[in-house]
Structures are given as structure tokens and as C-alpha cells.
Amino acid sequence: MSNLVDARGLSCPQPVLLTLDRIKSLGQGELTVLVDTDTSKENVIRAAGSQGWQVKSVDAAGMEYKLILEKA
């Protein structure tokens, strides 16, 4: 199973739902999430945090964001 959620081009709540589905299937580890709006970025970070996941890094390239989330 890939540890990548590519939610670019999707509007909320789809990026959050995809991220939460992957978080539930992984349980722990590292997950990369790609989004292309500020709203999606903030909502994914908030939703992941509610599940005990932390933001390891946020890389911005133009209007796209690469979020690295982790849970030990």
C-alpha cells in the first residue's frame, strides 16, 4: 500500500476523507499528502492532528503543498 495521498484537484472534504482513510489503514508510520489549496492544507493538518498524527514538514511549490505526516 502506498503511503501517498494525491488529493490535488479535489475540493474539501475529499482530501480530508482520503487522508483519514489512509491514516486508519496505516495505523502509524509516515504519510505524504499532496494538496493544492490552503484550505485543504489546513483541513488535512487539523484532521490528522485529531487522529494523533503530527506534521513533520510542509513543502510549498507554487500553489501545491506536500505534507509529511507521521505517527510513531
Biopython code that builds the backbone (N, CA, C, O; Angstrom):
import numpy as np
from Bio.PDB.StructureBuilder import StructureBuilder

atoms = [
    (1, "MET", "N", (0.841, -1.190, 0.000)),
    (1, "MET", "CA", (0.000, 0.000, 0.000)),
    (1, "MET", "C", (0.878, 1.243, 0.000)),
    (1, "MET", "O", (1.869, 1.327, 0.725)),
    (2, "SER", "N", (0.497, 2.188, -0.817)),
    (2, "SER", "CA", (1.256, 3.427, -0.924)),
    (2, "SER", "C", (1.030, 4.319, 0.293)),
    (2, "SER", "O", (-0.067, 4.374, 0.849)),
    (3, "ASN", "N", (2.087, 5.010, 0.689)),
    (3, "ASN", "CA", (1.977, 5.984, 1.766)),
    (3, "ASN", "C", (1.847, 7.382, 1.175)),
    (3, "ASN", "O", (2.400, 8.346, 1.703)),
    (4, "LEU", "N", (1.101, 7.479, 0.060)),
    (4, "LEU", "CA", (0.893, 8.745, -0.633)),
    (4, "LEU", "C", (-0.590, 8.946, -0.898)),
    (4, "LEU", "O", (-1.270, 8.064, -1.423)),
    (5, "VAL", "N", (-1.080, 10.126, -0.525)),
    (5, "VAL", "CA", (-2.443, 10.537, -0.882)),
    (5, "VAL", "C", (-2.293, 11.739, -1.802)),
    (5, "VAL", "O", (-1.818, 12.793, -1.379)),
    (6, "ASP", "N", (-2.693, 11.587, -3.052)),
    (6, "ASP", "CA", (-2.635, 12.688, -4.008)),
    (6, "ASP", "C", (-4.036, 13.268, -4.133)),
    (6, "ASP", "O", (-4.877, 12.741, -4.861)),
    (7, "ALA", "N", (-4.278, 14.369, -3.408)),
    (7, "ALA", "CA", (-5.599, 14.994, -3.397)),
    (7, "ALA", "C", (-5.613, 16.300, -4.183)),
    (7, "ALA", "O", (-6.502, 17.131, -4.001)),
    (8, "ARG", "N", (-4.625, 16.476, -5.056)),
    (8, "ARG", "CA", (-4.595, 17.689, -5.879)),
    (8, "ARG", "C", (-5.795, 17.694, -6.810)),
    (8, "ARG", "O", (-6.154, 16.669, -7.389)),
    (9, "GLY", "N", (-6.409, 18.863, -6.946)),
    (9, "GLY", "CA", (-7.558, 18.994, -7.838)),
    (9, "GLY", "C", (-8.880, 18.637, -7.181)),
    (9, "GLY", "O", (-9.936, 18.796, -7.793)),
    (10, "LEU", "N", (-8.837, 18.161, -5.950)),
    (10, "LEU", "CA", (-10.061, 17.790, -5.245)),
    (10, "LEU", "C", (-10.436, 18.890, -4.256)),
    (10, "LEU", "O", (-9.565, 19.528, -3.664)),
    (11, "SER", "N", (-11.727, 19.103, -4.083)),
    (11, "SER", "CA", (-12.171, 20.115, -3.121)),
    (11, "SER", "C", (-12.612, 19.439, -1.832)),
    (11, "SER", "O", (-13.011, 18.275, -1.826)),
    (12, "CYS", "N", (-12.533, 20.187, -0.748)),
    (12, "CYS", "CA", (-12.920, 19.656, 0.556)),
    (12, "CYS", "C", (-14.392, 19.279, 0.523)),
    (12, "CYS", "O", (-15.202, 19.964, -0.101)),
    (13, "PRO", "N", (-14.734, 18.189, 1.197)),
    (13, "PRO", "CA", (-13.930, 17.462, 2.195)),
    (13, "PRO", "C", (-13.137, 16.287, 1.638)),
    (13, "PRO", "O", (-12.572, 15.518, 2.415)),
    (14, "GLN", "N", (-13.074, 16.120, 0.323)),
    (14, "GLN", "CA", (-12.440, 14.936, -0.262)),
    (14, "GLN", "C", (-10.988, 14.710, 0.202)),
    (14, "GLN", "O", (-10.654, 13.585, 0.574)),
    (15, "PRO", "N", (-10.111, 15.736, 0.196)),
    (15, "PRO", "CA", (-8.738, 15.496, 0.671)),
    (15, "PRO", "C", (-8.679, 15.007, 2.121)),
    (15, "PRO", "O", (-7.855, 14.160, 2.466)),
    (16, "VAL", "N", (-9.561, 15.549, 2.963)),
    (16, "VAL", "CA", (-9.602, 15.129, 4.366)),
    (16, "VAL", "C", (-10.065, 13.678, 4.472)),
    (16, "VAL", "O", (-9.475, 12.891, 5.213)),
    (17, "LEU", "N", (-11.109, 13.325, 3.740)),
    (17, "LEU", "CA", (-11.631, 11.960, 3.798)),
    (17, "LEU", "C", (-10.608, 10.946, 3.294)),
    (17, "LEU", "O", (-10.444, 9.883, 3.892)),
    (18, "LEU", "N", (-9.922, 11.265, 2.202)),
    (18, "LEU", "CA", (-8.886, 10.355, 1.679)),
    (18, "LEU", "C", (-7.757, 10.188, 2.684)),
    (18, "LEU", "O", (-7.260, 9.081, 2.893)),
    (19, "THR", "N", (-7.354, 11.298, 3.307)),
    (19, "THR", "CA", (-6.273, 11.249, 4.301)),
    (19, "THR", "C", (-6.683, 10.413, 5.506)),
    (19, "THR", "O", (-5.909, 9.576, 5.972)),
    (20, "LEU", "N", (-7.890, 10.630, 6.014)),
    (20, "LEU", "CA", (-8.355, 9.870, 7.177)),
    (20, "LEU", "C", (-8.479, 8.381, 6.864)),
    (20, "LEU", "O", (-8.174, 7.544, 7.713)),
    (21, "ASP", "N", (-8.922, 8.045, 5.659)),
    (21, "ASP", "CA", (-8.988, 6.630, 5.264)),
    (21, "ASP", "C", (-7.609, 5.992, 5.288)),
    (21, "ASP", "O", (-7.442, 4.878, 5.784)),
    (22, "ARG", "N", (-6.619, 6.700, 4.751)),
    (22, "ARG", "CA", (-5.261, 6.153, 4.702)),
    (22, "ARG", "C", (-4.656, 6.056, 6.097)),
    (22, "ARG", "O", (-3.970, 5.083, 6.411)),
    (23, "ILE", "N", (-4.908, 7.074, 6.947)),
    (23, "ILE", "CA", (-4.424, 7.061, 8.325)),
    (23, "ILE", "C", (-4.970, 5.837, 9.060)),
    (23, "ILE", "O", (-4.237, 5.165, 9.785)),
    (24, "LYS", "N", (-6.260, 5.551, 8.872)),
    (24, "LYS", "CA", (-6.875, 4.404, 9.542)),
    (24, "LYS", "C", (-6.262, 3.092, 9.062)),
    (24, "LYS", "O", (-6.071, 2.171, 9.857)),
    (25, "SER", "N", (-5.954, 3.001, 7.773)),
    (25, "SER", "CA", (-5.390, 1.757, 7.251)),
    (25, "SER", "C", (-3.926, 1.587, 7.648)),
    (25, "SER", "O", (-3.455, 0.462, 7.812)),
    (26, "LEU", "N", (-3.203, 2.701, 7.804)),
    (26, "LEU", "CA", (-1.794, 2.616, 8.189)),
    (26, "LEU", "C", (-1.611, 2.379, 9.684)),
    (26, "LEU", "O", (-0.773, 1.578, 10.098)),
    (27, "GLY", "N", (-2.398, 3.080, 10.486)),
    (27, "GLY", "CA", (-2.256, 2.976, 11.931)),
    (27, "GLY", "C", (-1.132, 3.841, 12.472)),
    (27, "GLY", "O", (-1.328, 4.613, 13.411)),
    (28, "GLN", "N", (0.053, 3.708, 11.874)),
    (28, "GLN", "CA", (1.195, 4.537, 12.260)),
    (28, "GLN", "C", (2.195, 4.547, 11.121)),
    (28, "GLN", "O", (2.032, 3.837, 10.129)),
    (29, "GLY", "N", (3.235, 5.361, 11.273)),
    (29, "GLY", "CA", (4.263, 5.467, 10.242)),
    (29, "GLY", "C", (4.316, 6.863, 9.664)),
    (29, "GLY", "O", (4.104, 7.855, 10.361)),
    (30, "GLU", "N", (4.606, 6.922, 8.362)),
    (30, "GLU", "CA", (4.737, 8.205, 7.696)),
    (30, "GLU", "C", (3.821, 8.227, 6.483)),
    (30, "GLU", "O", (3.688, 7.232, 5.771)),
    (31, "LEU", "N", (3.194, 9.369, 6.258)),
    (31, "LEU", "CA", (2.252, 9.533, 5.156)),
    (31, "LEU", "C", (2.513, 10.860, 4.457)),
    (31, "LEU", "O", (2.666, 11.893, 5.109)),
    (32, "THR", "N", (2.562, 10.829, 3.129)),
    (32, "THR", "CA", (2.711, 12.037, 2.323)),
    (32, "THR", "C", (1.360, 12.382, 1.710)),
    (32, "THR", "O", (0.700, 11.530, 1.117)),
    (33, "VAL", "N", (0.956, 13.643, 1.859)),
    (33, "VAL", "CA", (-0.317, 14.104, 1.299)),
    (33, "VAL", "C", (-0.036, 15.297, 0.391)),
    (33, "VAL", "O", (0.619, 16.254, 0.804)),
    (34, "LEU", "N", (-0.529, 15.243, -0.839)),
    (34, "LEU", "CA", (-0.387, 16.333, -1.795)),
    (34, "LEU", "C", (-1.729, 17.031, -1.952)),
    (34, "LEU", "O", (-2.736, 16.392, -2.257)),
    (35, "VAL", "N", (-1.742, 18.347, -1.743)),
    (35, "VAL", "CA", (-2.955, 19.151, -1.921)),
    (35, "VAL", "C", (-2.586, 20.421, -2.675)),
    (35, "VAL", "O", (-1.409, 20.756, -2.803)),
    (36, "ASP", "N", (-3.609, 21.130, -3.176)),
    (36, "ASP", "CA", (-3.306, 22.324, -3.964)),
    (36, "ASP", "C", (-4.119, 23.554, -3.556)),
    (36, "ASP", "O", (-4.282, 24.484, -4.346)),
    (37, "THR", "N", (-4.630, 23.555, -2.312)),
    (37, "THR", "CA", (-5.273, 24.759, -1.794)),
    (37, "THR", "C", (-4.893, 24.948, -0.329)),
    (37, "THR", "O", (-4.610, 23.982, 0.380)),
    (38, "ASP", "N", (-4.893, 26.202, 0.111)),
    (38, "ASP", "CA", (-4.621, 26.496, 1.521)),
    (38, "ASP", "C", (-5.659, 25.843, 2.420)),
    (38, "ASP", "O", (-5.326, 25.314, 3.480)),
    (39, "THR", "N", (-6.920, 25.881, 1.993)),
    (39, "THR", "CA", (-7.999, 25.304, 2.793)),
    (39, "THR", "C", (-7.788, 23.810, 2.987)),
    (39, "THR", "O", (-7.916, 23.305, 4.103)),
    (40, "SER", "N", (-7.466, 23.100, 1.909)),
    (40, "SER", "CA", (-7.218, 21.664, 2.020)),
    (40, "SER", "C", (-6.032, 21.383, 2.929)),
    (40, "SER", "O", (-6.071, 20.462, 3.744)),
    (41, "LYS", "N", (-4.975, 22.180, 2.788)),
    (41, "LYS", "CA", (-3.786, 22.006, 3.630)),
    (41, "LYS", "C", (-4.160, 22.120, 5.106)),
    (41, "LYS", "O", (-3.816, 21.250, 5.906)),
    (42, "GLU", "N", (-4.857, 23.183, 5.460)),
    (42, "GLU", "CA", (-5.217, 23.408, 6.862)),
    (42, "GLU", "C", (-6.171, 22.333, 7.377)),
    (42, "GLU", "O", (-6.025, 21.861, 8.505)),
    (43, "ASN", "N", (-7.139, 21.948, 6.559)),
    (43, "ASN", "CA", (-8.104, 20.933, 6.985)),
    (43, "ASN", "C", (-7.466, 19.566, 7.162)),
    (43, "ASN", "O", (-7.804, 18.844, 8.100)),
    (44, "VAL", "N", (-6.547, 19.200, 6.275)),
    (44, "VAL", "CA", (-5.851, 17.912, 6.393)),
    (44, "VAL", "C", (-4.979, 17.902, 7.647)),
    (44, "VAL", "O", (-4.954, 16.912, 8.377)),
    (45, "ILE", "N", (-4.262, 19.003, 7.899)),
    (45, "ILE", "CA", (-3.415, 19.086, 9.091)),
    (45, "ILE", "C", (-4.270, 18.947, 10.354)),
    (45, "ILE", "O", (-3.908, 18.220, 11.279)),
    (46, "ARG", "N", (-5.400, 19.647, 10.385)),
    (46, "ARG", "CA", (-6.287, 19.591, 11.553)),
    (46, "ARG", "C", (-6.864, 18.180, 11.750)),
    (46, "ARG", "O", (-6.902, 17.671, 12.870)),
    (47, "ALA", "N", (-7.309, 17.560, 10.657)),
    (47, "ALA", "CA", (-7.895, 16.219, 10.752)),
    (47, "ALA", "C", (-6.851, 15.186, 11.189)),
    (47, "ALA", "O", (-7.140, 14.317, 12.012)),
    (48, "ALA", "N", (-5.643, 15.284, 10.638)),
    (48, "ALA", "CA", (-4.582, 14.352, 11.019)),
    (48, "ALA", "C", (-4.236, 14.519, 12.498)),
    (48, "ALA", "O", (-4.038, 13.537, 13.213)),
    (49, "GLY", "N", (-4.167, 15.767, 12.947)),
    (49, "GLY", "CA", (-3.878, 16.044, 14.345)),
    (49, "GLY", "C", (-4.920, 15.442, 15.274)),
    (49, "GLY", "O", (-4.591, 14.984, 16.368)),
    (50, "SER", "N", (-6.165, 15.441, 14.843)),
    (50, "SER", "CA", (-7.238, 14.872, 15.666)),
    (50, "SER", "C", (-7.096, 13.364, 15.826)),
    (50, "SER", "O", (-7.682, 12.772, 16.733)),
    (51, "GLN", "N", (-6.308, 12.740, 14.937)),
    (51, "GLN", "CA", (-6.062, 11.304, 14.996)),
    (51, "GLN", "C", (-4.706, 10.975, 15.629)),
    (51, "GLN", "O", (-4.274, 9.823, 15.630)),
    (52, "GLY", "N", (-4.043, 11.999, 16.166)),
    (52, "GLY", "CA", (-2.767, 11.778, 16.836)),
    (52, "GLY", "C", (-1.549, 11.839, 15.924)),
    (52, "GLY", "O", (-0.443, 11.493, 16.339)),
    (53, "TRP", "N", (-1.746, 12.277, 14.679)),
    (53, "TRP", "CA", (-0.650, 12.394, 13.726)),
    (53, "TRP", "C", (-0.061, 13.795, 13.803)),
    (53, "TRP", "O", (-0.777, 14.763, 14.059)),
    (54, "GLN", "N", (1.240, 13.900, 13.583)),
    (54, "GLN", "CA", (1.924, 15.181, 13.631)),
    (54, "GLN", "C", (2.457, 15.552, 12.254)),
    (54, "GLN", "O", (2.744, 14.688, 11.425)),
    (55, "VAL", "N", (2.581, 16.852, 12.031)),
    (55, "VAL", "CA", (3.139, 17.345, 10.776)),
    (55, "VAL", "C", (4.653, 17.352, 10.902)),
    (55, "VAL", "O", (5.210, 18.063, 11.740)),
    (56, "LYS", "N", (5.314, 16.565, 10.073)),
    (56, "LYS", "CA", (6.770, 16.520, 10.063)),
    (56, "LYS", "C", (7.317, 17.666, 9.216)),
    (56, "LYS", "O", (8.307, 18.299, 9.584)),
    (57, "SER", "N", (6.666, 17.930, 8.077)),
    (57, "SER", "CA", (7.092, 19.041, 7.224)),
    (57, "SER", "C", (5.982, 19.433, 6.259)),
    (57, "SER", "O", (5.094, 18.642, 5.941)),
    (58, "VAL", "N", (6.062, 20.684, 5.804)),
    (58, "VAL", "CA", (5.158, 21.201, 4.774)),
    (58, "VAL", "C", (6.035, 21.892, 3.743)),
    (58, "VAL", "O", (6.706, 22.879, 4.048)),
    (59, "ASP", "N", (6.029, 21.373, 2.525)),
    (59, "ASP", "CA", (6.791, 21.983, 1.433)),
    (59, "ASP", "C", (5.803, 22.591, 0.451)),
    (59, "ASP", "O", (4.861, 21.932, 0.012)),
    (60, "ALA", "N", (6.029, 23.857, 0.111)),
    (60, "ALA", "CA", (5.163, 24.540, -0.850)),
    (60, "ALA", "C", (5.913, 24.720, -2.161)),
    (60, "ALA", "O", (7.078, 25.118, -2.182)),
    (61, "ALA", "N", (5.217, 24.415, -3.257)),
    (61, "ALA", "CA", (5.758, 24.648, -4.597)),
    (61, "ALA", "C", (4.649, 25.301, -5.402)),
    (61, "ALA", "O", (3.749, 24.624, -5.898)),
    (62, "GLY", "N", (4.720, 26.616, -5.530)),
    (62, "GLY", "CA", (3.631, 27.326, -6.188)),
    (62, "GLY", "C", (2.396, 27.229, -5.320)),
    (62, "GLY", "O", (2.427, 27.601, -4.147)),
    (63, "MET", "N", (1.317, 26.736, -5.882)),
    (63, "MET", "CA", (0.076, 26.572, -5.113)),
    (63, "MET", "C", (-0.125, 25.128, -4.648)),
    (63, "MET", "O", (-1.219, 24.758, -4.222)),
    (64, "GLU", "N", (0.915, 24.326, -4.730)),
    (64, "GLU", "CA", (0.802, 22.942, -4.275)),
    (64, "GLU", "C", (1.572, 22.761, -2.976)),
    (64, "GLU", "O", (2.601, 23.398, -2.748)),
    (65, "TYR", "N", (1.051, 21.877, -2.130)),
    (65, "TYR", "CA", (1.687, 21.597, -0.849)),
    (65, "TYR", "C", (1.937, 20.107, -0.708)),
    (65, "TYR", "O", (1.097, 19.278, -1.059)),
    (66, "LYS", "N", (3.109, 19.789, -0.187)),
    (66, "LYS", "CA", (3.453, 18.402, 0.120)),
    (66, "LYS", "C", (3.563, 18.326, 1.642)),
    (66, "LYS", "O", (4.478, 18.891, 2.242)),
    (67, "LEU", "N", (2.617, 17.620, 2.251)),
    (67, "LEU", "CA", (2.576, 17.459, 3.693)),
    (67, "LEU", "C", (3.153, 16.104, 4.064)),
    (67, "LEU", "O", (2.745, 15.081, 3.515)),
    (68, "ILE", "N", (4.085, 16.093, 4.981)),
    (68, "ILE", "CA", (4.608, 14.843, 5.511)),
    (68, "ILE", "C", (4.052, 14.711, 6.927)),
    (68, "ILE", "O", (4.350, 15.523, 7.803)),
    (69, "LEU", "N", (3.240, 13.676, 7.137)),
    (69, "LEU", "CA", (2.621, 13.421, 8.415)),
    (69, "LEU", "C", (3.231, 12.166, 9.015)),
    (69, "LEU", "O", (3.628, 11.257, 8.286)),
    (70, "GLU", "N", (3.307, 12.111, 10.346)),
    (70, "GLU", "CA", (3.833, 10.894, 10.962)),
    (70, "GLU", "C", (3.190, 10.622, 12.297)),
    (70, "GLU", "O", (2.713, 11.520, 12.991)),
    (71, "LYS", "N", (3.193, 9.339, 12.633)),
    (71, "LYS", "CA", (2.729, 8.884, 13.939)),
    (71, "LYS", "C", (3.602, 7.705, 14.319)),
    (71, "LYS", "O", (3.707, 6.727, 13.578)),
    (72, "ALA", "N", (4.233, 7.809, 15.492)),
    (72, "ALA", "CA", (5.128, 6.738, 15.944)),
    (72, "ALA", "C", (4.342, 5.636, 16.607)),
    (72, "ALA", "O", (4.921, 4.646, 17.054)),
]
sb = StructureBuilder()
sb.init_structure("model")
sb.init_model(0)
sb.init_chain("A")
sb.init_seg("    ")
for serial, (resi, resn, name, xyz) in enumerate(atoms, 1):
    if name == "N":
        sb.init_residue(resn, " ", resi, " ")
    sb.init_atom(name, np.array(xyz, "f"), 0.0, 1.0, " ", f" {name:<3s}", serial, name[0])
structure = sb.get_structure()
